Amino acid sequence: MVFLNAVKKSFRQGPHRALPVLRNINFHAPRGKTTVLIGPSGAGKSTMLRCVNLLEIPDEGVLRVAGKELRFEKNEKRPPFGKAYFARQREILSLRRHTGMVFQNFQLFPHKTVLENIMEGPVLVKKENPNEARDFALALLEKVEMYDKKDSYPSTLSGGQQQRAAIARALGMRPDVLLFDEPTSALDPELEREVLNVIRTLVKENNTMIIVTHNLIFAREVADFIAFLDGGELLVRGTPGEIFSGAVPKRVSDFIAAMSPQDYAI
């Protein structure tokens, strides 16, 4: 479902310096499976996820999502206007529509109700019939146990409720792959449990998902595959049994050993 080949990404630090964040990433996430990205802060996990969604544009490499492929070349010219620019933007938007992303800080529209937040994308972007989009949005709110909050505004909700609404919004686009960028990092343990239970339901439904998390217990529970990033490199990818067996690079085993249960309790 998701395939990255030799993907690189750097961020400019002044006119003559670039900071490499992703170094030659080769990665794939199978259809109907849950892949979890783990690793220390600053390893490049969130940047990699944003490259899949094309919120960040790779400097080099190949990205394929749901059969839609884009190639990025070193020193590729990106004109600020003209036919080439708009053609490229259409390609990016076309690929992005295959994904749904859930952010750690929710990013709901504050001036819209929960129901309106979920309907916004399907109606405006996918041009769905508003009545059909509303019916589907209400069904999604039932799924995430937020139906009674359909007419509420984000400012009146708890963090856990906002994140469940954000998950429903991502599902509203009927994406081929769901991307979660540390979806519980801003929540206390009680609210975290609410959100993790929703994600567990999505796992059981065989959705294709890529999840960035520091919660190793949760990663081990829900993942079909776990990928470990450090310093912008993907050091290892395997099943939870393989990753937690100890038969992995020392950097990976040291990271896992350093995480105590209170650091990631659920």
SVG drawing of the C-alpha trace seen along z (x, -y; Angstrom):
<svg xmlns="http://www.w3.org/2000/svg" viewBox="-29 -32 56 45">
<polyline fill="none" stroke="black" stroke-width="0.4" points="0.0,0.0 2.9,-2.4 6.3,-2.1 9.3,-4.4 12.6,-3.9 15.8,-5.9 13.8,-8.7 15.9,-11.7 14.8,-14.9 16.8,-17.8 15.8,-21.1 17.6,-24.3 19.5,-26.0 20.6,-29.2 21.6,-29.8 24.5,-27.4 23.6,-24.6 21.1,-21.8 20.3,-19.4 19.6,-15.8 16.5,-14.4 15.8,-11.3 18.8,-9.4 18.0,-7.0 14.8,-5.5 13.6,-2.2 10.3,-1.2 7.0,0.5 3.7,0.9 1.4,3.8 -2.3,3.4 -4.5,4.2 -1.7,4.2 -0.5,1.9 3.1,0.7 4.4,-1.2 7.4,-3.6 9.5,-3.8 12.8,-5.5 14.2,-8.4 12.9,-11.9 14.4,-13.6 14.9,-10.3 12.8,-11.4 9.7,-9.5 7.2,-12.4 9.0,-13.7 8.8,-10.3 5.1,-10.2 4.6,-13.7 6.5,-12.7 4.0,-9.8 1.3,-12.4 3.3,-14.9 3.0,-17.6 6.7,-17.5 8.1,-17.0 11.0,-14.5 14.2,-15.9 14.9,-12.6 13.4,-9.1 10.2,-7.3 6.9,-7.4 4.0,-5.1 0.7,-5.1 -2.2,-2.8 -0.6,-2.4 -0.1,-6.1 3.7,-6.8 5.7,-10.0 9.4,-10.4 11.5,-13.2 14.9,-14.0 17.9,-15.8 17.9,-19.5 14.5,-19.1 13.3,-22.5 10.0,-23.5 8.9,-26.7 6.7,-29.0 4.1,-29.2 3.3,-27.9 2.0,-24.6 4.8,-22.5 4.1,-23.7 0.3,-23.3 0.7,-19.8 3.0,-18.8 0.5,-20.2 -2.3,-18.1 -0.1,-15.0 0.6,-15.8 -3.1,-16.4 -4.1,-13.3 -1.8,-11.1 -2.6,-12.9 -6.3,-12.0 -5.4,-8.3 -4.3,-9.2 -5.9,-10.3 -3.7,-11.9 -4.3,-12.3 -2.0,-14.8 -0.8,-14.9 -2.4,-18.4 -5.7,-17.4 -5.9,-20.4 -9.7,-20.5 -11.3,-23.6 -12.2,-25.7 -15.0,-27.6 -16.8,-24.4 -18.8,-21.8 -17.5,-18.2 -19.9,-17.1 -18.9,-20.0 -15.3,-19.1 -15.9,-15.6 -18.0,-16.7 -15.7,-19.4 -13.3,-17.2 -15.8,-14.9 -18.0,-17.7 -15.4,-20.3 -12.6,-18.1 -14.3,-15.0 -17.5,-16.7 -19.7,-14.2 -23.4,-14.7 -23.8,-16.7 -26.6,-14.4 -24.6,-11.3 -21.5,-12.8 -23.6,-13.7 -24.9,-10.2 -21.4,-8.8 -20.1,-11.3 -22.7,-10.4 -21.9,-6.7 -18.3,-7.5 -19.2,-9.5 -21.0,-6.4 -17.9,-4.4 -15.6,-6.7 -18.4,-7.1 -18.8,-10.8 -22.3,-11.0 -23.6,-13.1 -20.9,-15.7 -21.8,-16.1 -23.0,-19.7 -20.2,-20.7 -17.2,-22.9 -13.6,-21.7 -13.0,-24.2 -15.7,-22.5 -14.2,-19.0 -11.5,-17.2 -8.2,-16.3 -9.4,-12.7 -12.7,-13.8 -10.9,-16.1 -8.6,-13.3 -11.4,-10.9 -13.2,-13.5 -9.9,-14.0 -9.8,-10.2 -13.4,-10.3 -12.5,-13.3 -9.6,-11.3 -11.9,-8.3 -14.4,-10.6 -12.2,-10.9 -12.4,-7.0 -8.6,-6.9 -6.6,-3.9 -4.1,-4.4 -4.4,-6.1 -1.4,-7.9 -1.1,-8.7 1.6,-11.1 2.0,-10.4 -1.8,-10.6 -1.7,-10.4 1.4,-12.4 -0.7,-15.4 -3.0,-13.4 -2.9,-12.2 -3.1,-8.4 -6.9,-8.3 -7.6,-10.2 -4.9,-8.3 -6.8,-5.0 -9.9,-6.4 -8.0,-7.1 -6.0,-3.9 -9.2,-1.9 -10.5,-3.5 -7.2,-2.7 -7.5,0.9 -10.9,1.1 -9.4,-0.1 -6.7,2.5 -9.2,5.3 -11.0,4.0 -7.8,4.5 -7.3,0.9 -3.9,0.0 -2.2,-2.1 1.2,-3.7 1.5,-4.9 4.3,-6.9 4.4,-6.4 6.6,-6.2 4.2,-3.8 6.1,-0.5 3.5,1.6 0.9,0.4 3.2,0.8 3.9,4.4 0.2,5.1 -1.2,3.7 1.6,3.8 2.0,6.3 5.4,4.7 7.6,2.3 10.2,0.1 13.0,-1.6 14.4,-4.9 17.5,-6.7 19.4,-9.6 17.3,-9.7 18.0,-6.0 15.7,-3.0 17.8,-0.6 15.5,2.4 12.0,3.5 10.3,6.7 7.5,8.3 7.0,7.3 8.4,10.8 11.6,10.1 12.0,6.5 11.5,7.4 13.5,10.7 16.8,9.0 18.1,10.3 18.3,6.7 21.1,4.1 22.4,3.0 21.0,-0.6 17.5,0.9 17.8,3.2 19.3,0.4 16.4,-1.9 13.8,0.7 15.7,1.6 15.8,-2.1 12.0,-2.5 10.5,-1.6 6.8,-0.6 5.9,-4.0 7.2,-5.7 4.6,-4.2 1.9,-2.8 -1.6,-2.4"/>
</svg>
